[in-house]
Amino acid sequence: MYHIYTHNDLDGVGCGIVAKYAFGTDIDVRYNSVGGISQQVERYLDRAEEKENNDVLLITDLSVSEEVEERLQKYAAQGGQVRLIDHHKTALHYNTYPWASVHVEHRDGRPASATSLLYDFLIRQKLVEPVQALDDFVELVRLYDTWEWETEGKQQAKRLNDLFYMISIDEFEEKMLGRLHAGGPFAFDEFEEKLLNLEEDKIERYIRRKNRELVQIFIGKECVGVVHAESYHSELASALGKENPHLDYIAILNMGGRKMSLRTIHDDIDVSEIAGRYGGGGHAKASGCTLTEEVYRSYVAETYPLEPLRPDAFRNRYNVKGTPSGSLYETHDGTKVLVRMEEEEWVTEWSGKAAADRFGSFAEAERYLKRKHKAWLVRDDIYVRWLREEVSRYKGAES
């Protein structure tokens, strides 16, 4: 008998589906939260100590506590069959054990997911034969979990995750297993496509609303965007990060679930290290942790009095970013700031006077303005009114 204890997100459930495809009824699948896996494994080890058996324990996409880690090592040393398969950088220390296999990347350089690593393991052990539908499903899970779906434009991977959160895990398992056993290329059916189209509209509305609630704060050396949200964390973080590239990372707080998710679009920011400061972990671009007292203090209490960021005007024809003659911004105290080119460099002009700071590109100047002053690009009507006032002021000074 096989037992697989895995995460309750798409990648973890993907492991359960692949395992059920491989072992049929000869497997017990348990889905766990990050905080619940250790207790689940402890109960398994307690039962295993009471009676001898040849069962195999598979742990995927999750790490256990240090105490349970020691028990697993003792269990394996005494002949117990256990295998831990993971892809998180924070779990690499498990590779010191013969029963663990943690890889952030596949041998061909592709970022790994737990589902793709388990699939490779089962193929190598000749426990499953690769087929197209299974190959496609595993790759979609990998693309979504590693965020490669964005850079490669694989919308089907995102839609698979959308479907996962729209229905129960049991229903999702049943649908996916039926599709995998049917063979052929992986595809959504007509009803699912209609359902997913409606969901995309809902997600877009949700993102627009949350974009108006985003606040900005420096926590340590990083400039952070903080928002409270219970749904669509990956889509929301991706949209907010692209809309606000001056932010080092986005922190999404789920107060009901007492969790914080961290996401970044920047290659020089590793949010797994930031999550590690608070006892969490994950990937370089997507990590999380429990909402501890320290997290609450820094990300909730400190940000509560702050005004949300004002989004940039997005339908302008005249006041557009990167215009050499100048792009007009405004700060929360009403100050108008012109970002313009001067002698092959970019300067910020406050009340008609250029500041001493000079920048090599418009993007650098805007990043400075947004990080230090939380400024936003104003609408065309405000820009035109400001131009008229400047012209009047100039003519008045001449006379």
For each residue, the residues with C-beta under 8 A, 3 or more apart:
1: 26 27 28 53 54 55 56
2: 19 23 26 27 28 55 56 58
3: 27 28 30 44 55 56 57 58
4: 15 16 19 27 28 29 30 57 58 59 60
5: 30 32 37 40 41 44 57 58 59 60 62
6: 12 13 15 16 29 30 31 32 58 59 60 61 62 114
7: 11 12 13 15 31 32 33 34 37 60 61 62 114
8: 12 13 31 32 33 169
9: 12 13 61 145
10: 13 14 141 144 145 160 161 164
11: 7 14 15 61 113 114 115 141 144 145
12: 6 7 8 9 15 16 31 32 60 61 62 114
13: 6 7 8 9 10 16 17 31 164 169 172 173
14: 10 11 17 18 113 114 115 137 138 141
15: 4 6 7 11 12 18 19 58 60 61 85 114 115 118
16: 4 6 12 13 19 20 29 31 173
17: 13 14 20 21 137 173 176 177 180
18: 14 15 21 22 115 118 119 122 128 134 137 138
19: 2 4 15 16 22 23 27 29 58 118 122
20: 16 17 23 24 27 29 173 177
21: 17 18 128 134 177 180 181
22: 18 19 27 122 127 128
23: 2 19 20 26 27 127
24: 20 27
25:
26: 1 2 23
27: 1 2 3 4 19 20 22 23 24
28: 1 2 3 4
29: 4 6 16 19 20
30: 3 4 5 6 40
31: 6 7 8 12 13 16 169
32: 5 6 7 8 12 36 37 40 62
33: 7 8 36 37
34: 7 37 62 288 290
35: 38 290
36: 32 33 39 40
37: 5 7 32 33 34 40 41 59 62 63 64
38: 35 41 42 64 65 67 68
39: 36 42 43
40: 5 30 32 36 37 43 44
41: 5 37 38 44 45 57 59 64 68 71 72
42: 38 39 45 46 68 71
43: 39 40 46 47
44: 3 5 40 41 47 48 57
45: 41 42 48 49 68 71 72 75
46: 42 43 49 50
47: 43 44 50 51
48: 44 45 51 53 55 75 80
49: 45 46
50: 46 47
51: 47 48
52:
53: 1 48
54: 1 81
55: 1 2 3 48 81
56: 1 2 3 81 82 83
57: 3 4 5 41 44 80 81 82 83
58: 2 3 4 5 6 15 19 82 83 84 85 118
59: 4 5 6 37 41 62 64 82 83 84 85 86
60: 4 5 6 7 12 15 84 85 86 114 115 117 118
61: 6 7 9 11 12 15 85 86 87 88 113 114 115
62: 5 6 7 12 32 34 37 59 86
63: 37 86 88 90 91 94 281
64: 37 38 41 59 68 69 72
65: 38 68 69
66: 69 70
67: 38 70 71
68: 38 41 42 45 64 65 71 72
69: 64 65 66 72 73 94
70: 66 67 73 74
71: 41 42 45 67 68 74 75
72: 41 45 64 68 69 75 76 82 84 97 99
73: 69 70 76 77 97 99
74: 70 71 77 78
75: 45 48 71 72 78 80 82
76: 72 73 79 80 81 82 97 98 99
77: 73 74
78: 74 75
79: 76
80: 48 57 75 76
81: 54 55 56 57 76
82: 56 57 58 59 72 75 76 99
83: 56 57 58 59 99 100 101 121
84: 58 59 60 72 94 97 99 100 101 102
85: 15 58 59 60 61 100 101 102 114 117 118 121
86: 59 60 61 62 63 91 94 100 101 102 114 117
87: 61 91 102 103 104 111 112 113 114 117
88: 61 63 91 102 104 272 281 282 283
89: 92 104 272 281 282 283 284
90: 63 272 276 281 282
91: 63 86 87 88 94 102 281
92: 89 95 102 104
93: 96
94: 63 69 84 86 91 97 100 102
95: 92 100 101 102
96: 93 100
97: 72 73 76 84 94 100
98: 76
99: 72 73 76 82 83 84
100: 83 84 85 86 94 95 96 97
101: 83 84 85 86 95 117 121
102: 84 85 86 87 88 91 92 94 95
103: 87 106 112 117
104: 87 88 89 92 111 112
105: 109 110 111 112
106: 103 109 110 111 112 116 117 120
107:
108:
109: 105 106
110: 105 106 116 142 146 148
111: 87 104 105 106 142 146 148
112: 87 103 104 105 106 116 117 142 146
113: 11 14 61 87 116 117 141 142 145 146
114: 6 7 11 12 14 15 60 61 85 86 87 117 118 145
115: 11 14 15 18 60 61 118 119 138 141 142 145
116: 106 110 112 113 119 120 138 139 141 142
117: 60 85 86 87 101 103 106 112 113 114 120 121
118: 15 18 19 58 60 85 114 115 121 122
119: 18 115 116 122 123 128 134 138
120: 106 116 117 123 124
121: 83 85 101 117 118 124 125
122: 18 19 22 118 119 125 127 128
123: 119 120 126 127 128 129 130
124: 120 121
125: 121 122
126: 123
127: 22 23 122 123
128: 18 21 22 119 122 123 134
129: 123
130: 123 134 135
131: 134 135 180 183
132: 135 136 183 184 185 186
133: 136 137 179 180 182 183 184 185 186
134: 18 21 119 128 130 131 137 138 180
135: 130 131 132 138 139
136: 132 133 139 140 185 186
137: 14 17 18 133 134 140 141 176 179 180 186
138: 14 18 115 116 119 134 135 141 142
139: 116 135 136 142 143
140: 136 137 143 144 154 156 157 160 186
141: 10 11 14 113 115 116 137 138 144 145 157 160
142: 110 111 112 113 115 116 138 139 145 146 148
143: 139 140 146 148 149 152 154 157
144: 10 11 140 141 147 149 157 158 160 161 234
145: 9 10 11 113 114 115 141 142
146: 110 111 112 113 142 143 283
147: 144 150 151 234 238 285 286
148: 110 111 142 143 151 152 154 157
149: 143 144 152 153 154 155 157 158
150: 147 153 238
151: 147 148
152: 143 148 149
153: 149 150
154: 140 143 148 149 157 158
155: 149 158 159
156: 140 159 160 188
157: 140 141 143 144 148 149 154 160 161
158: 144 149 154 155 161 162 235
159: 155 156 162 163 188 196
160: 10 140 141 144 156 157 163 164
161: 10 144 157 158 164 165 234
162: 158 159 165 166 196 199 200 203
163: 159 160 166 167 172 188 192 195 196
164: 10 13 160 161 167 172
165: 161 162 231
166: 162 163 195 196 199
167: 163 164 171 172 175
168: 171 172
169: 8 13 31 172 173
170: 173 174
171: 167 168 174 175
172: 13 163 164 167 168 169 175 176
173: 13 16 17 20 169 170 176 177
174: 170 171 177 178
175: 167 171 172 178 179
176: 17 137 172 173 179 180
177: 17 20 21 173 174 180 181
178: 174 175 181 182
179: 133 137 175 176 182 186
180: 17 21 131 133 134 137 176 177 183 186
181: 21 177 178
182: 133 178 179
183: 131 132 133 180
184: 132 133
185: 132 133 136
186: 132 133 136 137 140 179 180
187:
188: 156 159 163 192 193 196
189: 192 193
190: 193 194
191: 194 195
192: 163 188 189 195 196
193: 188 189 190 196 197
194: 190 191 197 198
195: 163 166 191 192 198 199
196: 159 162 163 166 188 192 193 199 200
197: 193 194 200 201
198: 194 195 201 202
199: 162 166 195 196 202 203
200: 162 196 197 203 204
201: 197 198 204 205
202: 198 199 205 206
203: 162 199 200 206 207 232 235
204: 200 201 207 208
205: 201 202 208 209
206: 202 203 209 210 229 231 232 236
207: 203 204 210 211 232 235 236 239 240
208: 204 205 211 212
209: 205 206 212 213
210: 206 207 213 214 227 229 236 240
211: 207 208 214 239 240 243 311
212: 208 209 308 311
213: 209 210 227 228 308
214: 210 211 225 226 227 240 244 308 309
215: 225 226 227 303 306 307 308 309
216: 223 224 225 226 247 306 309 374
217: 223 224 226 302 303 306
218: 221 222 223 224
219: 222 224 298 299 302
220:
221: 218
222: 218 219 248 249 269 274
223: 216 217 218 246 247 248 371
224: 216 217 218 219 247 248 249 250 251 299
225: 214 215 216 240 241 244 247 249 250 251 309
226: 214 215 216 217 250 251 253 299 303
227: 210 213 214 215 236 240 250 251 252 253
228: 213 252 253 254 255
229: 206 210 232 233 236 252 253 254
230: 254 256 257
231: 165 206 236
232: 203 206 207 229 235 236
233: 229 236 237 252 254 261 263
234: 144 147 161 237 238 263 286
235: 158 203 207 232 238 239
236: 206 207 210 227 229 231 232 233 239 240 250 252
237: 233 234 240 241 250 252 261 263 286
238: 147 150 234 235 241 242 263 265
239: 207 211 235 236 242 243
240: 207 210 211 214 225 227 236 237 243 244 247 250
241: 225 237 238 244 245 247 249 250 263 264 265
242: 238 239 245 265
243: 211 239 240 311 312
244: 214 225 240 241 247 309 370
245: 241 242 265 266 367
246: 223 366 367 370 371
247: 216 223 224 225 240 241 244 250
248: 222 223 224 264 266 269
249: 222 224 225 241 262 263 264 266 269 271 274
250: 224 225 226 227 236 237 240 241 247 262 263 264
251: 224 225 226 227 260 261 262 299
252: 227 228 229 233 236 237 260 261 262 263
253: 226 227 228 229 259 260 291 299 300
254: 228 229 230 233 257 258 259 260 261 291
255: 228 258 291 300
256: 230
257: 230 254
258: 254 255 290 291
259: 253 254 288 289 290 291
260: 251 252 253 254 275 278 280 288 289 290 291 295 299
261: 233 237 251 252 254 286 287 288
262: 249 250 251 252 271 274 275 282 286 287 288 289
263: 233 234 237 238 241 249 250 252 271 285 286
264: 241 248 249 250 269 271 284 285
265: 238 241 242 245 285
266: 245 248 249 269
267:
268:
269: 222 248 249 264 266
270: 273 274 284
271: 249 262 263 264 274 275 282 283 284 285 286 287
272: 88 89 90 275 276 281 282 283 284 287
273: 270 276 277
274: 222 249 262 270 271 277 278 287
275: 260 262 271 272 278 280 281 282 287 288 289
276: 90 272 273 279 280 281
277: 273 274
278: 260 274 275 289 290 292 294 295
279: 276 289 290 292
280: 260 275 276 287 288 289 290
281: 63 88 89 90 91 272 275 276 287 289
282: 88 89 90 262 271 272 275 286 287 288
283: 88 89 146 271 272 286 287
284: 89 264 270 271 272 287
285: 147 263 264 265 271
286: 147 234 237 261 262 263 271 282 283
287: 261 262 271 272 274 275 280 281 282 283 284
288: 34 259 260 261 262 275 280 282
289: 259 260 262 275 278 279 280 281 292 295
290: 34 35 258 259 260 278 279 280 295
291: 253 254 255 258 259 260 295 296 300
292: 278 279 289 295 296
293: 296 297
294: 278 297 298
295: 260 278 289 290 291 292 298 299 300
296: 291 292 293 299 300 301
297: 293 294 300 301 302
298: 219 294 295 301 302
299: 219 224 226 251 253 260 295 296 302 303
300: 253 255 291 295 296 297 303 304
301: 296 297 298 304
302: 217 219 297 298 299
303: 215 217 226 299 300 306
304: 300 301
305:
306: 215 216 217 303
307: 215 332
308: 212 213 214 215
309: 214 215 216 225 244 374 376
310: 330 332 374 376
311: 211 212 243 314 376
312: 243 321 376 377
313: 316 319 376 377 378 379 380
314: 311
315: 380
316: 313 319 320 377 379 380 383
317: 320 380
318: 380 383 384
319: 313 316 323 327 328 377 378 379 380 382 383
320: 316 317 323 327
321: 312 327 362 366 377
322: 327 362
323: 319 320 326 327 340
324: 340 341
325: 340 341
326: 323 338 339 340 349
327: 319 320 321 322 323 338 339 340 362 366 377
328: 319 336 337 338 339 377 378 382 383 386
329: 336 337 338 339 366 369 375 376 377 378
330: 310 334 335 336 337 375 376 378 382
331: 334 335 337 373 374 375
332: 307 310 374
333:
334: 330 331
335: 330 331 350 351
336: 328 329 330 351 378 386
337: 328 329 330 331 348 349 350 369 373 375
338: 326 327 328 329 348 349
339: 326 327 328 329 346 347 348 349 362 365 366 369
340: 323 324 325 326 327 346 347 349
341: 324 325 344 345 346 347 362
342: 345 346 347 354 358
343:
344: 341
345: 341 342 358 359 360
346: 339 340 341 342 358 359 360 361 362 364 365
347: 339 340 341 342 354 355 357 358 359 365
348: 337 338 339 354 355 357 365 368 369
349: 326 337 338 339 340 352 353 354 355
350: 335 337 353 355
351: 335 336
352: 349 390
353: 349 350
354: 342 347 348 349
355: 347 348 349 350
356:
357: 347 348 368
358: 342 345 346 347
359: 345 346 347 362 364 365 368
360: 345 346 364
361: 346 364 365
362: 321 322 327 339 341 346 359 365 366
363: 366 367
364: 346 359 360 361 367 368
365: 339 346 347 348 359 361 362 368 369
366: 246 321 327 329 339 362 363 369 370
367: 245 246 363 364 370 371
368: 348 357 359 364 365 371 372
369: 329 337 339 348 365 366 372 373 375
370: 244 246 366 367 373 374 375 376
371: 223 246 367 368
372: 368 369
373: 331 337 369 370
374: 216 309 310 331 332 370
375: 329 330 331 337 369 370
376: 309 310 311 312 313 329 330 370
377: 312 313 316 319 321 327 328 329
378: 313 319 328 329 330 336 382 383 386
379: 313 316 319 382 383
380: 313 315 316 317 318 319 383 384
381: 384 385
382: 319 328 330 378 379 385 386
383: 316 318 319 328 378 379 380 386 387
384: 318 380 381 387 388
385: 381 382 388 389
386: 328 336 378 382 383 389 390
387: 383 384 390 391
388: 384 385 391 392
389: 385 386 392 393
390: 352 386 387 393 394
391: 387 388 394 395
392: 388 389 395 396
393: 389 390 396 397
394: 390 391 397 398
395: 391 392 398 399
396: 392 393 399
397: 393 394
398: 394 395
399: 395 396
